[in-house]
């Protein structure tokens, strides 16, 4: 099972967290409809290190930015989000 170190609660099982998405995408600043469709629907499926949003939904409810290897599930960094 994946273990995530919450900066507030310590090491917890993955079952306490909810995956909330890719933390590397940015919302387009223009009103271009094609750019917005790409932002909403077209996501990468990276192999290797990837930064993701997770929420400690069954704990302190804080949002975290987690850097995780998508093949090995090793976690290299967990940051609290102010």
C-alpha distance (Angstrom), angle and dihedral (degrees) to the residues before:
residue distance angle dihedral
X1 . . .
X2 3.78 . .
X3 3.81 114.4 .
X4 3.81 120.1 -155.2
X5 3.80 122.8 -166.3
X6 3.80 106.6 -136.9
X7 3.83 109.7 -155.4
X8 3.82 88.6 -138.1
X9 3.84 104.3 36.8
X10 3.81 105.1 25.5
X11 3.81 126.9 -128.3
X12 3.80 112.9 -6.0
X13 3.81 136.8 170.8
X14 3.79 120.0 -96.9
X15 3.82 89.3 -114.6
X16 3.83 88.8 74.7
X17 3.81 91.8 57.7
X18 3.79 135.2 70.1
X19 3.79 121.4 -146.8
X20 3.80 107.6 -127.6
X21 3.79 103.7 -178.7
X22 3.76 149.4 -91.8
X23 3.81 112.3 -25.3
X24 3.80 94.0 -162.3
X25 3.81 100.3 68.1
X26 3.79 121.0 95.0
X27 3.78 126.6 -157.7
X28 3.82 112.5 -111.0
X29 3.79 114.7 -106.4
X30 3.80 95.6 -150.5
X31 3.80 128.4 75.9
X32 3.81 90.6 -120.3
X33 3.82 107.3 138.5
X34 3.82 93.7 -153.9
X35 3.81 91.5 54.1
X36 3.80 90.5 50.2
X37 3.82 92.3 49.3
X38 3.82 88.8 51.5
X39 3.81 89.8 49.4
X40 3.82 93.4 51.4
X41 3.81 103.2 36.8
X42 3.81 112.1 18.3
X43 3.79 111.0 74.1
X44 3.76 131.2 164.3
X45 3.79 120.8 -116.5
X46 3.81 98.0 -147.0
X47 3.77 125.5 -161.3
X48 3.78 111.4 -149.3
X49 3.80 131.1 15.2
X50 3.78 114.8 7.9
X51 3.81 134.8 170.8
X52 3.80 115.5 -131.5
X53 3.79 140.9 175.9
X54 3.81 115.5 -118.1
X55 3.80 129.2 174.7
X56 3.80 123.9 -150.9
X57 3.80 88.8 -133.3
X58 3.82 97.2 166.1
X59 3.79 94.0 43.2
X60 3.79 134.0 30.1
X61 3.87 92.4 -15.3
X62 3.81 91.7 -129.6
X63 3.81 122.0 149.0
X64 3.81 115.6 -122.1
X65 3.78 134.6 -167.1
X66 3.82 106.1 -139.0
X67 3.81 126.6 -170.5
X68 3.80 106.4 -152.0
X69 3.81 134.8 171.1
X70 3.81 105.3 -122.4
X71 3.82 94.2 -149.1
X72 3.82 103.4 41.1
X73 3.85 96.9 23.8
X74 3.81 89.1 -134.2
X75 3.81 111.4 155.9
X76 3.80 116.7 -141.5
X77 3.81 100.7 175.3
X78 3.79 141.5 13.3
X79 3.80 119.3 -170.2
X80 3.78 128.9 -173.9
X81 3.78 115.4 -126.9
X82 3.81 114.1 -132.4
